[in-house]
Amino acid sequence: LQIHHVRHHILQYSLINLNKFVSELYQKTAASFTSQDVIPQFTLDCDDDQYLETDTELLTLVLQSFLKNAIQYALPLSDSYTRVIVEHSEENGTHITVEDNGEGVLPELQTKLFTMFFRGHETKSGTGLDLYIARLSAERLQGTVEYHPKPDRTCFRLALPTLEDHLVTNGSQANIHSSPAS
């Protein structure tokens, strides 16, 4: 049902403050875990005045998937962390990276991460749909999702083009509703 919704969702663009949006989304995502789960230390590397015009429903699906994985696969260590890095340039658009020092992904499984029903860890709960839905959502926003393994870190990145580049979707203009973030 959620896959159908993502595929047929009418894009509704609004202007959001990324700092506030990501902070609130992390709090909401972390609150969905039990007190027995490891909740990593959260840091956000984003300017207070960084805004993005996007479809917030689809952006939520992408980032919530990344954040859930960062929390779910956190190591039970006092220095476990999740860090979100927001970078923007007119040439490259907006990149939002979710980085953590959790379990990581085995090299032989990395190419399957964004495929439907793929589960990298049999010991953890899940349907194998979150990262697939994240990829579909990013594609609807004319963006991409990527996994970037680094030594001792796991990095998932959402790359979105500048607004002018992603207003046209399948030959039709997206609906735009701009409102400043409160």
Stockholm file with secondary structure:
# STOCKHOLM 1.0

chainA/1-182         LQIHHVRHHILQYSLINLNKFVSELYQKTAASFTSQDVIPQFTLDCDDDQYLETDTELLTLVLQSFLKNAIQYALPLSDSYTRVIVEHSEENGTHITVEDNGEGVLPELQTKLFTMFFRGHETKSGTGLDLYIARLSAERLQGTVEYHPKPDRTCFRLALPTLEDHLVTNGSQANIHSSPAS
#=GR chainA/1-182 SS CHHHHHHHCCCEEEEEEHHHHHHHHHHHHHHTSCTTSCCCEEEEECCTTCEEEEEHHHHHHHHHHHHHHHHHTCCSSTTCEEEEEEEEETTTEEEEEEEECSCCCCGGGGGGTTSTTCCSCTTSCCCSCHHHHHHHHHHHTTCEEEEEEETTEEEEEEEECCHHHHSEETTEECEECCCCCC
#=GC SS_cons         CHHHHHHHCCCEEEEEEHHHHHHHHHHHHHHTSCTTSCCCEEEEECCTTCEEEEEHHHHHHHHHHHHHHHHHTCCSSTTCEEEEEEEEETTTEEEEEEEECSCCCCGGGGGGTTSTTCCSCTTSCCCSCHHHHHHHHHHHTTCEEEEEEETTEEEEEEEECCHHHHSEETTEECEECCCCCC
//
